[in-house]
Amino acid sequence: MNAIPQELKTIPPEFTSPAEQQGTLIELHYDTYESMTYEQQTQRLTKRAIVYLPYGYTEETQYNVFYLMHGGWSNETTTLGTPGNPSAFKNVLDNAIAAGEFAPLIIVCPTYNNTSPDDSASFSLALTLTENYHHELLNDLIPAVESQYSTYAADVSPEGLMASRDHRGFGGFSMGAVTTWRTFQYGLDSFRYFLPMSCGTSLDMDNIIDAARTHDPSDYFVWIITGSEDFALPYDEARVELLRNSPYFTEAGNAQDGNFAFRIKDGYAHDGVAATEYTYNGLRWFWSA
C-alpha cells in the first residue's frame, strides 16, 4: 500500500460536475430495531440507506465496501443525495474512479437516526445512538447490503464478515467520526480500515483502544484527519496522544510500518468542504486503483 501523503489532495473542481461514466445511487430499505431496546427486539423499524454502485457494476466482480456515516443535523441522504437528486460528491466519486484515483467500490450511507429524522440534531441523544449503532450495523445493515450486492463476503455470517474484513471500511465526519470510533470498539472483527474525521468531543478512549487488545496490530488501520481551524482539533490531538502511548498503535505513513496516521489540513474548519475532501483522500489511499 502506498504511503499516506503528507498533504491532502484538494478535490479537482471539475470532479464536481457529472461524469461521462456515472455510478448509480440506490435506496436500500432494511429492517432493524429501535436503538435503546435493540437487544429486546420489541420495536421493529424499517430504515433506509443510500448505496452507491460504481459505473459498470457487475455481480461477477467483487467490490470493496465503505460505510460512510453522516454528522449532526443530517441523515442518510446528506453526503450522496438521492437517486433523483445526487450530490456533487457523488460526481466526485464517479470522476475519481474514472480517472483511476481509486478502484471502483460500493459506498453505503446509512443513518444513526432512530425513531425520528431529527434525532441527529440532539448532541446528547446522538452520542447514545452512535454508541448503540453497532447492533444495527453488524446485525442488520451489513447483511442487507452484502447479501444483495457483490462484495468480498462469501456470506453475511459473523465468520463471513470476519474473513472479508480487509475489504471493508468505516468512516464519518463529526458525529460520524464518533460512530467510526464506536465501530472500531465493537466491530473491529468485521472492519480493517477506519476514517474518523474531525471528532469534536471526548470519548472513553481507554475502552475504545482496548478493543484492539485481541488483534494483531498489523490487521487494522486508522486514519485521523481534521483541520487547523476546526474546533475538533484539540480533541483529536488529545486522542492521537493516547494512541501514541498505546501498545496497540504505531504511528506511520503507511500500513507496513504502523497502523494509524494523523493529518491536519491547514486552514480547514468544521464544514462540508472538509468532510468531502477528507473522505476523498481516505478513499484514494485505502483502495487505490
Stockholm file with secondary structure:
# STOCKHOLM 1.0

chainA/1-289         MNAIPQELKTIPPEFTSPAEQQGTLIELHYDTYESMTYEQQTQRLTKRAIVYLPYGYTEETQYNVFYLMHGGWSNETTTLGTPGNPSAFKNVLDNAIAAGEFAPLIIVCPTYNNTSPDDSASFSLALTLTENYHHELLNDLIPAVESQYSTYAADVSPEGLMASRDHRGFGGFSMGAVTTWRTFQYGLDSFRYFLPMSCGTSLDMDNIIDAARTHDPSDYFVWIITGSEDFALPYDEARVELLRNSPYFTEAGNAQDGNFAFRIKDGYAHDGVAATEYTYNGLRWFWSA
#=GR chainA/1-289 SS CCCCCSSCCCCCGGGGSCCSSCCEEEEEEEEEECSTTGGGTCSEEEEEEEEEECTTCCTTSCBEEEEEECCTTCCTTTTTEETTEECHHHHHHHHHHHTTSSCCEEEEECCCCCSSTTGGGCHHHHHHHHHHHHHHIIIIIHHHHHTTSCBSCSSSSHHHHHHTGGGEEEEEETHHHHHHHHHHHHHTTTCSEEEEECCCSCCCHHHHHHGGGGSCGGGCEEEEEEETTCTTHHHHHHHHHHHHTSTTCCBCSSTTTCSEEEEEETTCCSSHHHHHHHHHHHHHHHTCC
#=GC SS_cons         CCCCCSSCCCCCGGGGSCCSSCCEEEEEEEEEECSTTGGGTCSEEEEEEEEEECTTCCTTSCBEEEEEECCTTCCTTTTTEETTEECHHHHHHHHHHHTTSSCCEEEEECCCCCSSTTGGGCHHHHHHHHHHHHHHIIIIIHHHHHTTSCBSCSSSSHHHHHHTGGGEEEEEETHHHHHHHHHHHHHTTTCSEEEEECCCSCCCHHHHHHGGGGSCGGGCEEEEEEETTCTTHHHHHHHHHHHHTSTTCCBCSSTTTCSEEEEEETTCCSSHHHHHHHHHHHHHHHTCC
//
